[in-house]
Amino acid sequence: MSRFSESSTEETNTREEEEGTFEALEAQVLCLSGVVRDNSAEFLGHVHGSHVVRTLLHVLAGCIGPPRTDARAGVKERNSVSPLTDFDVPTSFWYELKSLTEALMDNVTLSVIDAAASAVFQTMLTVCHRKRPKLCKQLLKRIMEYLSSRSAAPGVSPLLVFLKDQASSRLIDTVIQLAHKSLLCGLYKKHLKGQLVDLALHPIANFPVQRLTAASAKYKLFQKLFDELLQGLEAILAAGHMGVIVQLAEGCAESEERQEELMQCLLHVYYHSDAAEGSAQTEVPLSSICYHGSRLVQALAKFKDRSLLLSSLRTLTPADLLTLATDPAGSHVLQALITSSSDKGRGKILKRLEGQYVKMACSRLGSRVLEAVWNSSSVSQRQNIAQELVGCESQLRSDQFARHVWAKFALSHFAHRKAHWQEIQTGESKKRKLFSEILE
């Protein structure tokens, strides 16, 4: 009984100590926030101090992003958004967050002239959008009112100047991403109508145009953006701003509108370009795939009519298909096209891939594509793939990537008990079909 009493006392003491620690930490965070509020302009404009404010905003809101060291190497997409992880915070933090945002808004001028301050305002909007949506809506409105009220040349929206500036354009990027429908429509109608092509050709302003195109895909506003941007499609391509074209294609895929129109326009532009360079060119093997080209084809693969893409894919040589499968950008293209095809269409592509399965299995990227293809294939298609792979057992089982393919495809079972293997695969195929029918 005394042991139980001692244990209970220890637990109570430990709990009280933890509560005391939490209260002390809470007080320290609130104290820090008070210092930041009193010196917000100094913190906003300081290259290191601004990071303190950004972290403080995350903590007060109760959501934190991944460590900066976890950022994937080579990712250069400006429109990518880091995932946030939520955690519980004291009620006092919610009130303090409101006070801190008010103090920061008193220095909104800094957000358009200083890159560090702009990053703080982007963080403020992002965390409020996630945890305090009503507050975020108010902040978005106030920031847009400020940007729209600045002086500019007569008849010219001040927003056009901000869109071409490195610091302010990134803030507008975030505003567009988080904006509600009425704010987006007002932004286009009052400031951007008739200016989209010029902005899309600008080295900085084309990024907010991409963001606006993506944000409007679920609204009727997309149709107006599409009409305007389509007029300058050739010039945008010539400027090398493929991100704008990719967002147009993704918008068409999401809205299920204007797909045929965009496809025909792209065909016209590329055909015209090839004709100008001379059509009697010797075909060369595929050597590499560009990032934006890959994203464009992936977006086009979501269109209702993919026949043109699939027929083009079937004209590639087996060696070119292998290059696609093992390329960082190309592997996503091949996977998207094969897995979204009908059984008949998939079979035609797989026919051209025969003889390449072993090389795919021994590639880090190729093995991933092969597994995705396997998961979407019919039993007969799986059997053809397995038949080719099983003849290279020693090579596959000794390879760091292919050995996983060997295990997942149950190729040992296929080699020694083919009838039973086929029975299992047929059962799995029926389950997949039933599950897909339920989802549809």
N, C-alpha and C positions, 0 to 999 in steps of 0.2 A: 504493500500500500504506500509505503514511504517512497519507493522507487517511482511509482506512478505520480505521486505528488511532486517529486523533484523534476520529473520529465515534463509535467504540465507547467510547472513554474518556469522551466527553461524555455519552453515554447512560447509562453506569454512574454517573457523578457525579450526573446528574439524578435517576436512580432512587434513589440513596442519599439525596439531599436530600429527595425526596418521602417516602421511608420515615421519615426523621428527623422531617419535618413531621407525618406521621400519628401517630408515636409521641408527639410533643409534645402534639398535640391530644388523643390518648387519655388522656394523663396529666392534662391540664387538666380534661377531663370527669370523670374519676374523682375528682380533687381537689374539684371543685365538688360532686359527689355526696356526698363525705365531709362537706363543710361543711353541706349540706342535712340529712344524717342527724343530725349533731350538734345541729342547730337546727331540727328538723322542725316543732315546734309553732309557732315564730315564723314560719317560711315559710308554713305552712298557713293561718295566720290573717291573713296580710298580703295585701291586694288585689293588689299587684304581685308580691310574692314567690311567691304561689301559681302565677302564670303561669310563673315560672322552673321550679318543680317539675314542672308539666305538660309543659313542653318537654323537660326532663331525662328524664322517663319515656318520652317518644316516642323520644328519641335512644338511650337505653340499650336499649330494646326493639327498635329498628331498624325503626320505622314512623312515618311523619309524616303529618299531615293537611294539607288544602289551606290556603293562607294565608287569614287572616281576611278580607282585602280581597276574596277571590274568592267570598265568600258571596253567593248570589243574593238580590237585593233582593226583598222581598215574601214570602219564604218564611217562614211562621210555624208550620209543623208541628213540634210539640214532639217527635214521635216520629221525625223524620228523623235519619239517621245520616250523618256526614261520611265520605267514602271515605278509606282510608288507603293510603299508598304505602310498600312495603317497601324496605329497603336493608340492605346487609351491615354488621355491626358486629363489633368484636373480641370474642373469647371473654370477656375480662375484663368487658365490659359486661353479659353475661348473669348473671354472679355478682353484680355490683354491683346489678343490678336487684332480685335477691332480697333483698339487704341493705337496699336503699332501701324496698322494700315492707314489710319487717319494722319499720323505723323509723316508717313512716307508720302502720302498724297499731297501734303503741303509742299513737297519738293519735286513735284511731277516734272518740272522743267528739266531737271537733271536727267530724266529718263530718256530724253531725246537728244542729248548732247554728250552723254558719257556712257561708254560701253559697260562699265561696271555697274552703274546705276540702272541701266536698261535691263541687265541680267537680274537684278534684285526685283524689279517690277514684274518681270516675266515669272520669277519664282512665286511672288506674291499672288499673282493671278492664278497660277497653276494649282497651288495648295488650297486657295479659297474655292476654286471651281470644284475641287474634290470634296472638301469638308464643309465649306460655307457657301453654297451656290447662290443664295440670295445676296450675300455680301459681294460675291464675285460679279454678279450682274450689275450691281451699283458701281463697282470699280471700273468695269468695262465701259459703262456709259460715261463716267466722268473722264476717263482717259481719252475716249473718242471726242468728247466735247472740247477738251483741251487742245488736242491735235488739230481739230477742225477750226479752232478759233484763232490760230496763229496767223499773222499777216503774210500775205504772198502777193504776187503780181495780180493786177486786176483781172478778174475772170478766171483765175487759176486757183484750184483747190490747194491749200497748204499741205494736204495729205500727199500730193504728188511729189513734193520736195522731201518729205519724211520717208517715203517709200524708197527713195534712191540713196538714203543714208544708211551706213552699216549698222549703227547703234539703234536708231529709231525703227528701221525696217524689221529688225528682229522682234522688237516689242509689238509692232503691228502684226507680225506673224502670229504671235501668241494671242493677241486680241481676236484675230480672225478665227483661229482654231477653236477658241472657247466661246465665240459669240453665238447668240441666239438668232433665230431667223430674221426678226425685224431689224436687228443691228446690221446683219449681212446685207439685207436688201437696201437699207438706207445708205450703207457704205458704197454700194455699187451705184445706186441712183444719183446720189449727191456728189460723189467724188470721182468714181472710176469709169463711168459709162463713156464709151468712145475713146478711152485711153489704154485699154488692156493690151493691145498689140504693142504699142510703144513701151509700155511697162514690161511686157514679156521679153522684149529685145534688150532691156537694160540688164547689165551684169549683176546688179543687186536687187532691183525691183521685181525681177522675174520670180524670186522665191515667194514673196507675198501673193503673187498671182497664182502660183501653184497651190498655196494654202487656201486661197479663196475658191479656186476650182474644186479642190477636194471637199471643202466645208459645204459647198452649195449643191453637191451631187444629189442630195435627198430632197432638194427643193426645186420649184419651177424656175428659180433664178439661174440654175445651171444651163437651161436652154438659151438664155440671153448671153451668158458668158461663152457658150459654145459657138453661137452665131458670130460673135465678135472675134473670137480667137481663130476661128476657122479661116477667116479672111486673110490672116497673116501667117498661116501654117507654114508655108514655104520659107518665109523670111525667118520665122522662129527656128526652123530646122537649120537653116543656113547659119544662124547665129550660134548654133550648137547648144541651145537651151532645151535639151531633150526632156528635162524634168517637166516642163509645161505640157509637152505632148503626152507624156506618160500619165499625167494627172487628168488630161482630157479623156484619154482612153479608159482610165479607171473610173472616171465619172460616168462615162457612157455605159460601162459594165454595171455599175451600181444602180444607175437610174433606169437602165434598160431602154434608153432613148438614144437616137441618132447614131446607132452603131454602124449601120450600112453606110451612112454618109461619111463618117470618119474613115472607115476602111477604104472607100473609093477615093477619098481625098489623099490618103497616104499612098495608095497605089499610083495615083496620078503623079504625085510629087516624086516618088522614088523611080517610077518608070521614066519620067521626064529627065531626071538626073542621070540615069543610066544611058538613055538615048543620047544625051548631050556629050557624055564621055566616050560614046562609041559602043555599039552593041556587040561587035565582033571581038569580044574579049575572051581570052583563054581562061577556062575555069581553073581556079586554084583551090587546093585543099583548105578546109576550114582550120584556122590556127588558133584563134581566140575569140571570145565573145565579150562585147562591152556591157557594162553594168546596166546602163539605161536601155540599151537594145533588148537586154534580157527582160527588164521590167515591162517594157512596152509589149513584147510578145506575150508575157504572162497575163497582162491586162486584156489583150485581144483574145486570149484563150478563154476568157470568161464570157465572150459575146455569144449570142444565140446561134449565129452561123459561124462555125469554125472551119468550114470545108476548105477554104482557101489556105488557111494555115496548115491544115493536116495534109493537103495535097502537096504543099511546098515541102513539108517535112519528109514526105515519102520520096521526094526526088533527091534527097541527100544520100551520099554514099555511106556504106557501113562504117567506114573510117571517120567520116564527118559526124555521124551519130555518136560514135565513141568519144570523139572530141567534145561534143555537147554534154555527154553524160559525165565526163570527168572534169569539166570546167566549173569553177566556182559560180559563175553567172549562168552558164549554159545548162547546168544540171537542173536548175529550177525550171527552165523552159521545157526541157524534155519531159520532166516529171509531170508538169502541168498539162502538157498536150496529150501524153499517153494515158494518164489516169482519168482525164475528162472525156476520152473518146468512147465510142460504142465498142462492143466486143469485136465487131467486124473491122472498124477503123483501127482499133488497137492491134488486131491480128496482122494487118498489113504493115504496120510499123515494126512489130516484133519480128516479122518475116525478114525485114531488112537488117535487123539487129543480130540475126543468127550468126554465130561465129565470133561474137563480141562479148558474150555473157561472162566468160572467164575473166577477161581483162576488166570488165566492169566490176565483177565481184572482188577483184584484187585492188580496187581503187577506193580511197576513202569516200569520195563523192559518188563514184559510180555504184558502189555497193548500196548506198542510201537510195539512189534512183531505182536500182534493181529490186530492192525490198518494196518500194512503193508500187512499182509495176506489178510485182508478184501479188500484192494485197488486192489489186484491182483486176487481176486477170481471171479468166475462166479456168476450169480444171484442165481442159485440153491444152490451153496456153501454158499453164504451170508445168504440165508434163513435158512439153517441148523444151522449156527452159531447164528443167531438172535433168532431162536426157543429155543435154549438152554439158552441163556442169559436172555430172557424176563421173564422166570420163576423165576428169582431172582431179581426182580425189586428193592425191598427195600434195599437189600444188595449192589447192584450196584450203586444206586443213592446216597447212604450215604458214599460211598468210595471215597477217594480223587483222585484216578486214574480212577476208573471204571465209575465215573459219566461223565467223558469226552467221554469214549467209548459209554455210553448210548446215549449221545447227538449226537455224530458223526455218529452213526449207525442208528439214528432216530428210536430207539426201541419203544418209545411211539406211534409213528405212526404205527409201525409194529403191536403192540398189539391191536390197535383199528381200524385201516383202512388198513388191510393187502393188499388188492387188489391194493389200490392206492400206497402203499409203493412199491409193486412189480413193478408197472408201472413206478415209478420214477427210481428204481434201473435198470430196463431194459434199460431205456433211457440213464442213465449214462454209462452203460456197452457198449452201441452202440457208444457213443461219445468217450470212451476210445479206443475202437477197431479202429474207424476211425482215431483217432489221431495217434495211433501206426502205422497204415498202411501208413499214410502220412510221418512219420519219417523214416520208412523203405524204 
